[in-house]
């Protein structure tokens, strides 16, 4: 229906991506040469959770002090050198996003901020989300993170301003012939291993439970024939009473198992 | 004035020197997930656990390949992949310098081969996962029948396993002298 009424495609669900020509790339390089330590930012939140904004503000606090590089926040896109698009592009925010882009004087740099800004993040398959800001505007630098931490943001700006080079590269790995995954703790029977890991995860959660079970089983496997002294030494070494208690419970579990190695 | 200067000198500089000096990251800081492709089984546990679908696996059943991919631009650094990984192949590293100029630099792909069924010849599971399971099973004491059967049928696809089960059931019922179906 919108097509019948001759409404621009930009207003419809199909987005016209704004494209730039060659001369703009040269202008951007000249801009970077000129602005040096006077960089004005304008934030465009296209539908994020505000986590990214909070991190931007912690970046301009004295601890991380982005103003060392002359980076300043500005309340109007008319003063901006860099536009920060945070949050996924949502249907309702497409026009404000485009207006902010048009409002900023050329040449300008665009930074796609956070996981949502880069690709749509965790909201990528939401009904009203169109994906990252690169669907709408030409993006110069992507800063991933959910939200990006202040050092990550400073690094991103350093990349945008040409102070630092980019580290991450696209990697494409193909499995080598005869590649084998090493077995973990081969000397411990499989069922004992499962029981210990289960118990540890039940007691202290999925992630740290695994770490504790790994520590426990390393001590167990190192002992060889008589493993319990190694485990006792590990328990005695613990400073944290919570860790000690869990390791003690694991030891009790190990002793109670019918055909345990120990 | 002197008092102020003395106070300033006493308190020192609170600003972190990054990027001119390395920044101190807290313990357990969550950064880029490091994927060790050699340890990876291509079992897709991480792809199932990943809340924003940053990790995905695409299986090409005709070519016998499975492609594991991660998009760091979509990753929310929650560490669920690390939690579920059975071999510890993926782990969050403190690496945080991830900003890129080109979006395709945020992606990593790994291609693994699939194992084909020893009976019908169809590809059914990642070769590394089958090999890993076979080695675990061979180390365990095959004392119960369940385990022995698992070792027997390790390189057989799901459909052929069902056929085996049906055949076994038929044999059993013939022995019992009645057909239970």
Interface residues (C-beta under 8 A of the other chain):
Chain A: X62 X63 X64 X65 X68 X115 X118 X119 X120 X121 X122 X124 X125 X132 X134 X139 X140 X141 X142 X143 X144 X145 X146 X149 X151 X152 X154 X155 X156 X158 X159 X160 X163 X164 X166 X167 X168 X169 X170 X171 X172 X173 X174 X175 X176 X179 X180 X181 X182 X183 X184 X186 X189 X190 X191 X206 X207 X210
Chain B: X14 X15 X16 X18 X19 X23 X25 X29 X32 X37 X38 X39 X40 X41 X51 X52 X53 X71 X72 X73 X74 X75 X76 X77 X79 X82 X83 X84 X87 X88 X89 X96 X97 X98 X99 X100 X101 X103 X104 X105 X106 X107 X108 X109 X110 X111 X112 X113 X128 X131 X132 X135 X136 X139 X140 X141
